[in-house]
Amino acid sequence: MISSDNKNHWEKVYETKSPDQVSWTQKKPQTSLDFIRSSGLGKNASIIDIGGGDSNLVDFLLEEGYENITVLDISAKALGKAQERLGDSANKVQWIVTDITTYKPTETYDIWHDRAAFHFLTTSEQVSKYIGIAEKHVNKFMILGIFSKNGPTKCSGLDIQQYDEESLSKKFERSFKKVKCITEDHTTPFGTVQNFVFCSFKK
């Protein structure tokens, strides 16, 4: 899927569906929060949430006092929903509308968080671009939550790439050392179960 088609797909998803109609919605992204806290970095750590959409992660990070948050997503509508929900607090966050594989960061990040974006990259070119960007622009930690080998093979009508601890670690081994991996069952708003592998890596 080329970038413009990809963008159109996600704009339509966020335009036509509410949070309780999409599988990735979490009321509280506890595992992501736990991994971010486990980094041991202070509240001034620069954090980017890749494919953050209208996830509630940013709400909880702001509530906990994190001061330097960026949310990136290919869908302007998704980020617009998050901004509307946050109200004035949205002004404390940097919002970036772009395809991660074409992102050209102007800064580096202490924590790179991605839950459920990386597995949508299904070509070697897309994966290579993502890894190259992360290698250059992550200072300290990367946290990835991806569909496991026991997870779905499709999401939102799109093919995805499954991973396990070994295959995910191997993708990033050139510049990152694995810190911790866990598997987790995510129960969707409509009661189905999706198995994820979550890994943290250190630069």
N, C-alpha and C positions, 0 to 999 in steps of 0.2 A: 504494500500500500504506500503510495507516494505521500509526501508530507501534506499537500493540500487536501487530498482525500481523507487523510487521517484527521486533520483539523476539522473538516466538515462533519465527520462521523461523531467526534466528541462534542462539538457545538450542538448537534442535534440531540445527543443523549442528555446533555445538561439542560437543554431548552424544553425537552418533552417529559423528563422524568424527575420525580422528587426523590429526596434521599432514601425514603423507604421503598423505592422501586428499583434501586441499584444494589448489586450484591456487595460492594465494597464498604458500604456505610458501617461505621462503628460509632456508638454513642460516646464511648471513651476509648481512645487508642492506647490502652494500658501498656501493651508490649513495647510499642514505639517509645512511650514516655519512660519506661523502665530502662531501655537501652540508652536513651539520651542521658538520663540521670547517671547511668553507670559510667559514662565517659569521665565523670569527675570534673568537668569543666564548669567555669562560673557562669553566672547569668548574662555576662557580656559576650559569651561565645557566639560566633557567627554561625547560624544554622540555616541551611536551605532544605526545603521540602520539595523533592522532585516529583512532579505529577500530583501535587497536593490537592488539586481540584477544590471542592468545597468541604474537604475533610475538617473534622473538629480538632485536629492536632494543634493547629495554630492557636485556637481558643485556649487550650490547656497550657500551652507554652507561655502565652501572655499572662495567664492567671498565675503561673508559677514565677513570673518575674523575668523571663528571658527578654532581652532588650534588642536583639539583633537578628531578626527573623526575616527570611525571604521565602516566598511561596511561588513556585514555578509550575505552570501548566500550559498545555497546548490550547486549552479552551478558555476564551475570555469570559464566556457565560459562567463557567464553573467558578472562576475567581470572583466574578461579580456577585455570585450568590454568597460566597464567603465574606466578601466585603460588606454586603448588605446586612448579613447576620451580625457581624462584629460592630457595626455602627462606627462611632468615633474611634474605637480602638484599631480599626483597619488602617488608620493613619500611622500607626506604629510599625507597620509591616511593609516590606518592599514586595511588590507584586510584579511578576514577569510572565508575559504571555509569549510562549515560544515552544517549538518542538525541541526537546532536550538534545536531539542528535545534531541540531544546527545552532545550539546555544553557544555564544561567545562571551563567557563571563569577563567582567572587568575587575573582579576581585576573587579572593580565595575564601574558602569556608572551613571552619573548624569541624563542623559536623554536617555531613551530607546524608540526608535521610530520604529513603525511597521505599514506600510500601505500595507495591502493585503497579509500578510503571515499567520497570526494567523487563518484566516478563512479556511485555507487548512487543519488544524488539526481537524480531524473528529472523532477520538476515544477519550474516556475518558483518556486513558493512555497518548496519545500525549499531550492533553490539560494539564493534571496534571504535566507532565514533564516541559512543557513551563512555567507554573505558578510558579513551584518550582524554576526554574532558575532565573526568574524575581524577585521573592521575595528575593533571596539571593544576587543578583548582581545589583539591581537598588538602587541608593542612594536617589534620589529625585523625579524624574518625569517619568511617562510612558505615551506615546502617541500612541493610537491604531486607525487605520482606517480599518474598517471591512465591508464586505457586510451586509447591513441591511436586515430586514425582507421583505423589498420591493425591494431588490436587486436580482441578479442572484442566481440560485441554483447550477450552475456549472461554472467553469472557466478553460480555457485551457484543456477542456475535463475531468476535475476532479470534483468530488463532493466537495462542500464546506459546511461550517456551518454558517448559518445566525445568526445575533445577533441584539438586540435592546439595547437601553441605559440601561434598567433594567437588562437584562440577561448578558450583558457584564460586568457591574459593579459588579454583584453578583459573577462572576468568580474570581474576584480579591479582594473582600471585606476583606479577611482575613488580608491583609497587605497594601492595598492601599485605599485611600479615593478619591472618584470621585471629580474632580474639575469642569469639563465642558464637555458637550456633544452637538454635532450638527449633523444634517444629511446633506448630500451633494450629488447632482447629478454629477457624472463624465461622461463626454462625451468621448467615446472612439475614437481612430483615424479613425474608420470606421463609426462613426456617431450614434452608439447606446448609450443608457443612462444606467448607473449603479448607483444605490443608495447606498451610504455608510453611516455608522454611525462612527463619529470620537469622541473619548473620551480622555480626559487627566485625569491622576490620580496622586496623590501625596503620597509618602511613609509616 
